[in-house]
Amino acid sequence: MSERIVVLDDATFDEHVKASERPVLVDFWAEWCGPCKMISPILEEIAEEQAGKLEIAKVNIDDNLGVTRRYDVMSIPSLLLFKDGELKTRLVGAKPKGQLLQEISAFL
């Protein structure tokens, strides 16, 4: 995994997302999820290309039920974009890089 991607858990999620000066795109994923594995390299590319403008974080839903339930993550991959500590948009399912960037561009 890219060094630009932050791994969050129930204990670190709120503090990290609320303290970030940049928008944070949080990938809710699981080890057993095929589509999650498909978008992982795309998220790594976006993390590199958007460094300084956007932060990418990952939350393993199997290990972090608290934050997963709080944000009603029912399907994975779910990408939740937070800006100024508030949830701005939710993208569900694996999407191509261009579509992901287009859907989050308004918040960057």
TIVO-2410 file (N, C-alpha, C; in nm, 3 decimals):
# residues 108
REC num residu      c1      c2      c3 atome chaine
REC   1      M   0.084  -0.119   0.000     N      A
REC   1      M   0.000   0.000   0.000    CA      A
REC   1      M   0.088   0.125   0.000     C      A
REC   2      S   0.041   0.226  -0.068     N      A
REC   2      S   0.115   0.351  -0.078    CA      A
REC   2      S   0.135   0.415   0.059     C      A
REC   3      E   0.250   0.478   0.075     N      A
REC   3      E   0.277   0.546   0.202    CA      A
REC   3      E   0.189   0.670   0.218     C      A
REC   4      R   0.125   0.712   0.111     N      A
REC   4      R   0.036   0.829   0.116    CA      A
REC   4      R  -0.103   0.792   0.167     C      A
REC   5      I  -0.133   0.664   0.178     N      A
REC   5      I  -0.265   0.621   0.225    CA      A
REC   5      I  -0.257   0.590   0.375     C      A
REC   6      V  -0.349   0.650   0.449     N      A
REC   6      V  -0.352   0.636   0.594    CA      A
REC   6      V  -0.452   0.526   0.631     C      A
REC   7      V  -0.413   0.440   0.723     N      A
REC   7      V  -0.504   0.337   0.773    CA      A
REC   7      V  -0.566   0.389   0.902     C      A
REC   8      L  -0.699   0.395   0.904     N      A
REC   8      L  -0.772   0.443   1.021    CA      A
REC   8      L  -0.849   0.329   1.086     C      A
REC   9      D  -0.882   0.349   1.213     N      A
REC   9      D  -0.964   0.251   1.284    CA      A
REC   9      D  -1.065   0.326   1.371     C      A
REC  10      D  -1.145   0.251   1.446     N      A
REC  10      D  -1.247   0.314   1.530    CA      A
REC  10      D  -1.187   0.420   1.621     C      A
REC  11      A  -1.068   0.396   1.673     N      A
REC  11      A  -1.005   0.486   1.770    CA      A
REC  11      A  -0.948   0.612   1.706     C      A
REC  12      T  -0.901   0.603   1.582     N      A
REC  12      T  -0.832   0.717   1.520    CA      A
REC  12      T  -0.916   0.792   1.417     C      A
REC  13      F  -1.030   0.736   1.379     N      A
REC  13      F  -1.109   0.791   1.269    CA      A
REC  13      F  -1.150   0.937   1.293     C      A
REC  14      D  -1.223   0.963   1.400     N      A
REC  14      D  -1.277   1.098   1.422    CA      A
REC  14      D  -1.167   1.203   1.432     C      A
REC  15      E  -1.066   1.171   1.510     N      A
REC  15      E  -0.958   1.267   1.530    CA      A
REC  15      E  -0.890   1.301   1.397     C      A
REC  16      H  -0.863   1.199   1.318     N      A
REC  16      H  -0.791   1.221   1.193    CA      A
REC  16      H  -0.876   1.297   1.091     C      A
REC  17      V  -0.999   1.253   1.072     N      A
REC  17      V  -1.086   1.313   0.970    CA      A
REC  17      V  -1.120   1.458   1.007     C      A
REC  18      K  -1.145   1.484   1.134     N      A
REC  18      K  -1.181   1.619   1.176    CA      A
REC  18      K  -1.061   1.713   1.176     C      A
REC  19      A  -0.942   1.661   1.198     N      A
REC  19      A  -0.823   1.745   1.207    CA      A
REC  19      A  -0.762   1.775   1.070     C      A
REC  20      S  -0.800   1.701   0.969     N      A
REC  20      S  -0.737   1.717   0.838    CA      A
REC  20      S  -0.773   1.851   0.775     C      A
REC  21      E  -0.672   1.917   0.722     N      A
REC  21      E  -0.694   2.044   0.653    CA      A
REC  21      E  -0.737   2.021   0.508     C      A
REC  22      R  -0.719   1.899   0.461     N      A
REC  22      R  -0.757   1.863   0.324    CA      A
REC  22      R  -0.880   1.772   0.329     C      A
REC  23      P  -0.954   1.763   0.218     N      A
REC  23      P  -1.061   1.664   0.211    CA      A
REC  23      P  -1.001   1.524   0.230     C      A
REC  24      V  -1.078   1.435   0.292     N      A
REC  24      V  -1.033   1.298   0.316    CA      A
REC  24      V  -1.132   1.203   0.249     C      A
REC  25      L  -1.081   1.120   0.157     N      A
REC  25      L  -1.161   1.017   0.093    CA      A
REC  25      L  -1.132   0.886   0.166     C      A
REC  26      V  -1.234   0.835   0.236     N      A
REC  26      V  -1.216   0.715   0.318    CA      A
REC  26      V  -1.274   0.595   0.245     C      A
REC  27      D  -1.189   0.496   0.223     N      A
REC  27      D  -1.227   0.371   0.158    CA      A
REC  27      D  -1.264   0.269   0.265     C      A
REC  28      F  -1.393   0.234   0.272     N      A
REC  28      F  -1.437   0.127   0.361    CA      A
REC  28      F  -1.429  -0.001   0.280     C      A
REC  29      W  -1.348  -0.097   0.327     N      A
REC  29      W  -1.315  -0.215   0.248    CA      A
REC  29      W  -1.303  -0.337   0.339     C      A
REC  30      A  -1.282  -0.453   0.277     N      A
REC  30      A  -1.255  -0.578   0.350    CA      A
REC  30      A  -1.160  -0.663   0.267     C      A
REC  31      E  -1.084  -0.745   0.335     N      A
REC  31      E  -0.985  -0.832   0.271    CA      A
REC  31      E  -1.048  -0.925   0.168     C      A
REC  32      W  -1.169  -0.972   0.195     N      A
REC  32      W  -1.236  -1.071   0.111    CA      A
REC  32      W  -1.313  -1.010  -0.007     C      A
REC  33      C  -1.310  -0.879  -0.022     N      A
REC  33      C  -1.391  -0.809  -0.121    CA      A
REC  33      C  -1.315  -0.791  -0.252     C      A
REC  34      G  -1.360  -0.859  -0.358     N      A
REC  34      G  -1.295  -0.849  -0.489    CA      A
REC  34      G  -1.294  -0.708  -0.547     C      A
REC  35      P  -1.410  -0.640  -0.552     N      A
REC  35      P  -1.411  -0.503  -0.604    CA      A
REC  35      P  -1.322  -0.407  -0.523     C      A
REC  36      C  -1.307  -0.433  -0.393     N      A
REC  36      C  -1.219  -0.350  -0.310    CA      A
REC  36      C  -1.075  -0.362  -0.359     C      A
REC  37      K  -1.036  -0.485  -0.394     N      A
REC  37      K  -0.901  -0.507  -0.444    CA      A
REC  37      K  -0.881  -0.442  -0.580     C      A
REC  38      M  -0.989  -0.434  -0.659     N      A
REC  38      M  -0.980  -0.373  -0.791    CA      A
REC  38      M  -0.955  -0.222  -0.782     C      A
REC  39      I  -1.016  -0.154  -0.685     N      A
REC  39      I  -0.998  -0.009  -0.679    CA      A
REC  39      I  -0.877   0.034  -0.597     C      A
REC  40      S  -0.817  -0.058  -0.525     N      A
REC  40      S  -0.703  -0.023  -0.441    CA      A
REC  40      S  -0.590   0.044  -0.521     C      A
REC  41      P  -0.547  -0.012  -0.636     N      A
REC  41      P  -0.441   0.056  -0.712    CA      A
REC  41      P  -0.485   0.192  -0.766     C      A
REC  42      I  -0.613   0.206  -0.797     N      A
REC  42      I  -0.665   0.335  -0.844    CA      A
REC  42      I  -0.653   0.438  -0.733     C      A
REC  43      L  -0.689   0.399  -0.611     N      A
REC  43      L  -0.679   0.491  -0.497    CA      A
REC  43      L  -0.534   0.528  -0.470     C      A
REC  44      E  -0.443   0.435  -0.489     N      A
REC  44      E  -0.301   0.465  -0.470    CA      A
REC  44      E  -0.254   0.568  -0.573     C      A
REC  45      E  -0.298   0.554  -0.697     N      A
REC  45      E  -0.263   0.652  -0.800    CA      A
REC  45      E  -0.319   0.790  -0.765     C      A
REC  46      I  -0.444   0.794  -0.723     N      A
REC  46      I  -0.507   0.921  -0.687    CA      A
REC  46      I  -0.434   0.984  -0.568     C      A
REC  47      A  -0.395   0.902  -0.471     N      A
REC  47      A  -0.323   0.953  -0.354    CA      A
REC  47      A  -0.193   1.021  -0.395     C      A
REC  48      E  -0.123   0.962  -0.491     N      A
REC  48      E   0.002   1.021  -0.540    CA      A
REC  48      E  -0.024   1.149  -0.619     C      A
REC  49      E  -0.119   1.142  -0.710     N      A
REC  49      E  -0.146   1.255  -0.800    CA      A
REC  49      E  -0.209   1.374  -0.728     C      A
REC  50      Q  -0.288   1.348  -0.626     N      A
REC  50      Q  -0.360   1.455  -0.556    CA      A
REC  50      Q  -0.295   1.491  -0.422     C      A
REC  51      A  -0.172   1.447  -0.402     N      A
REC  51      A  -0.101   1.478  -0.276    CA      A
REC  51      A  -0.103   1.628  -0.252     C      A
REC  52      G  -0.139   1.666  -0.131     N      A
REC  52      G  -0.147   1.808  -0.098    CA      A
REC  52      G  -0.287   1.865  -0.116     C      A
REC  53      K  -0.369   1.798  -0.198     N      A
REC  53      K  -0.506   1.845  -0.221    CA      A
REC  53      K  -0.610   1.752  -0.160     C      A
REC  54      L  -0.576   1.623  -0.152     N      A
REC  54      L  -0.670   1.521  -0.107    CA      A
REC  54      L  -0.593   1.415  -0.029     C      A
REC  55      E  -0.654   1.366   0.075     N      A
REC  55      E  -0.596   1.257   0.152    CA      A
REC  55      E  -0.682   1.133   0.133     C      A
REC  56      I  -0.618   1.020   0.118     N      A
REC  56      I  -0.688   0.892   0.105    CA      A
REC  56      I  -0.664   0.813   0.233     C      A
REC  57      A  -0.772   0.756   0.287     N      A
REC  57      A  -0.762   0.674   0.407    CA      A
REC  57      A  -0.841   0.545   0.384     C      A
REC  58      K  -0.806   0.442   0.461     N      A
REC  58      K  -0.874   0.313   0.450    CA      A
REC  58      K  -0.923   0.269   0.587     C      A
REC  59      V  -1.042   0.208   0.589     N      A
REC  59      V  -1.098   0.151   0.712    CA      A
REC  59      V  -1.142   0.009   0.678     C      A
REC  60      N  -1.086  -0.089   0.748     N      A
REC  60      N  -1.126  -0.228   0.730    CA      A
REC  60      N  -1.256  -0.249   0.809     C      A
REC  61      I  -1.364  -0.281   0.736     N      A
REC  61      I  -1.494  -0.291   0.802    CA      A
REC  61      I  -1.504  -0.408   0.900     C      A
REC  62      D  -1.428  -0.514   0.875     N      A
REC  62      D  -1.434  -0.630   0.964    CA      A
REC  62      D  -1.372  -0.600   1.100     C      A
REC  63      D  -1.275  -0.511   1.104     N      A
REC  63      D  -1.205  -0.479   1.228    CA      A
REC  63      D  -1.258  -0.353   1.297     C      A
REC  64      N  -1.343  -0.278   1.229     N      A
REC  64      N  -1.387  -0.147   1.281    CA      A
REC  64      N  -1.538  -0.129   1.264     C      A
REC  65      L  -1.613  -0.207   1.341     N      A
REC  65      L  -1.758  -0.205   1.327    CA      A
REC  65      L  -1.821  -0.075   1.374     C      A
REC  66      G  -1.759  -0.007   1.468     N      A
REC  66      G  -1.815   0.116   1.523    CA      A
REC  66      G  -1.834   0.223   1.416     C      A
REC  67      V  -1.726   0.261   1.351     N      A
REC  67      V  -1.732   0.365   1.249    CA      A
REC  67      V  -1.808   0.316   1.126     C      A
REC  68      T  -1.799   0.188   1.096     N      A
REC  68      T  -1.871   0.131   0.982    CA      A
REC  68      T  -2.021   0.144   1.003     C      A
REC  69      R  -2.069   0.112   1.122     N      A
REC  69      R  -2.212   0.124   1.152    CA      A
REC  69      R  -2.256   0.270   1.159     C      A
REC  70      R  -2.172   0.355   1.216     N      A
REC  70      R  -2.208   0.495   1.233    CA      A
REC  70      R  -2.237   0.562   1.099     C      A
REC  71      Y  -2.162   0.523   0.996     N      A
REC  71      Y  -2.183   0.582   0.864    CA      A
REC  71      Y  -2.265   0.493   0.772     C      A
REC  72      D  -2.335   0.397   0.830     N      A
REC  72      D  -2.428   0.311   0.756    CA      A
REC  72      D  -2.366   0.251   0.631     C      A
REC  73      V  -2.245   0.200   0.644     N      A
REC  73      V  -2.179   0.134   0.531    CA      A
REC  73      V  -2.240  -0.006   0.518     C      A
REC  74      M  -2.318  -0.025   0.412     N      A
REC  74      M  -2.388  -0.152   0.389    CA      A
REC  74      M  -2.325  -0.232   0.276     C      A
REC  75      S  -2.263  -0.162   0.181     N      A
REC  75      S  -2.199  -0.226   0.066    CA      A
REC  75      S  -2.056  -0.177   0.057     C      A
REC  76      I  -1.969  -0.266   0.010     N      A
REC  76      I  -1.830  -0.224  -0.008    CA      A
REC  76      I  -1.786  -0.260  -0.150     C      A
REC  77      P  -1.693  -0.185  -0.205     N      A
REC  77      P  -1.629  -0.069  -0.143    CA      A
REC  77      P  -1.724   0.050  -0.134     C      A
REC  78      S  -1.714   0.122  -0.024     N      A
REC  78      S  -1.784   0.249  -0.008    CA      A
REC  78      S  -1.677   0.354   0.016     C      A
REC  79      L  -1.683   0.461  -0.063     N      A
REC  79      L  -1.588   0.570  -0.049    CA      A
REC  79      L  -1.665   0.690   0.004     C      A
REC  80      L  -1.630   0.736   0.123     N      A
REC  80      L  -1.695   0.851   0.184    CA      A
REC  80      L  -1.598   0.967   0.183     C      A
REC  81      L  -1.643   1.080   0.130     N      A
REC  81      L  -1.557   1.197   0.123    CA      A
REC  81      L  -1.598   1.296   0.233     C      A
REC  82      F  -1.500   1.331   0.315     N      A
REC  82      F  -1.520   1.425   0.425    CA      A
REC  82      F  -1.442   1.552   0.394     C      A
REC  83      K  -1.505   1.666   0.420     N      A
REC  83      K  -1.438   1.795   0.407    CA      A
REC  83      K  -1.475   1.876   0.530     C      A
REC  84      D  -1.374   1.934   0.594     N      A
REC  84      D  -1.394   2.008   0.719    CA      A
REC  84      D  -1.463   1.920   0.823     C      A
REC  85      G  -1.431   1.791   0.822     N      A
REC  85      G  -1.484   1.698   0.920    CA      A
REC  85      G  -1.626   1.651   0.895     C      A
REC  86      E  -1.688   1.698   0.787     N      A
REC  86      E  -1.827   1.661   0.757    CA      A
REC  86      E  -1.834   1.573   0.633     C      A
REC  87      L  -1.925   1.475   0.637     N      A
REC  87      L  -1.948   1.388   0.522    CA      A
REC  87      L  -2.011   1.470   0.410     C      A
REC  88      K  -1.946   1.469   0.293     N      A
REC  88      K  -1.996   1.547   0.179    CA      A
REC  88      K  -2.059   1.461   0.071     C      A
REC  89      T  -2.001   1.344   0.047     N      A
REC  89      T  -2.057   1.256  -0.056    CA      A
REC  89      T  -2.016   1.111  -0.029     C      A
REC  90      R  -2.092   1.020  -0.088     N      A
REC  90      R  -2.070   0.877  -0.070    CA      A
REC  90      R  -2.075   0.811  -0.208     C      A
REC  91      L  -1.971   0.734  -0.239     N      A
REC  91      L  -1.964   0.660  -0.364    CA      A
REC  91      L  -1.960   0.512  -0.331     C      A
REC  92      V  -2.049   0.435  -0.390     N      A
REC  92      V  -2.056   0.292  -0.359    CA      A
REC  92      V  -2.022   0.212  -0.483     C      A
REC  93      G  -1.933   0.115  -0.465     N      A
REC  93      G  -1.895   0.026  -0.574    CA      A
REC  93      G  -1.765   0.068  -0.639     C      A
REC  94      A  -1.705  -0.025  -0.712     N      A
REC  94      A  -1.580   0.003  -0.782    CA      A
REC  94      A  -1.611   0.087  -0.905     C      A
REC  95      K  -1.536   0.194  -0.922     N      A
REC  95      K  -1.555   0.283  -1.035    CA      A
REC  95      K  -1.420   0.308  -1.101     C      A
REC  96      P  -1.420   0.340  -1.230     N      A
REC  96      P  -1.294   0.374  -1.296    CA      A
REC  96      P  -1.238   0.505  -1.239     C      A
REC  97      K  -1.108   0.522  -1.254     N      A
REC  97      K  -1.039   0.639  -1.199    CA      A
REC  97      K  -1.102   0.770  -1.245     C      A
REC  98      G  -1.129   0.783  -1.374     N      A
REC  98      G  -1.186   0.907  -1.426    CA      A
REC  98      G  -1.319   0.942  -1.362     C      A
REC  99      Q  -1.401   0.841  -1.343     N      A
REC  99      Q  -1.533   0.864  -1.282    CA      A
REC  99      Q  -1.519   0.903  -1.135     C      A
REC 100      L  -1.428   0.836  -1.064     N      A
REC 100      L  -1.404   0.872  -0.923    CA      A
REC 100      L  -1.361   1.018  -0.912     C      A
REC 101      L  -1.263   1.056  -0.993     N      A
REC 101      L  -1.213   1.193  -0.988    CA      A
REC 101      L  -1.322   1.294  -1.024     C      A
REC 102      Q  -1.403   1.260  -1.121     N      A
REC 102      Q  -1.511   1.350  -1.161    CA      A
REC 102      Q  -1.611   1.369  -1.047     C      A
REC 103      E  -1.643   1.260  -0.977     N      A
REC 103      E  -1.744   1.268  -0.872    CA      A
REC 103      E  -1.695   1.339  -0.747     C      A
REC 104      I  -1.563   1.343  -0.725     N      A
REC 104      I  -1.512   1.412  -0.605    CA      A
REC 104      I  -1.455   1.548  -0.636     C      A
REC 105      S  -1.443   1.583  -0.765     N      A
REC 105      S  -1.375   1.707  -0.804    CA      A
REC 105      S  -1.437   1.833  -0.743     C      A
REC 106      A  -1.566   1.834  -0.722     N      A
REC 106      A  -1.633   1.952  -0.667    CA      A
REC 106      A  -1.587   1.982  -0.524     C      A
REC 107      F  -1.529   1.883  -0.457     N      A
REC 107      F  -1.491   1.899  -0.316    CA      A
REC 107      F  -1.342   1.924  -0.297     C      A
REC 108      L  -1.266   1.926  -0.407     N      A
REC 108      L  -1.121   1.945  -0.397    CA      A
REC 108      L  -1.084   2.091  -0.407     C      A
***
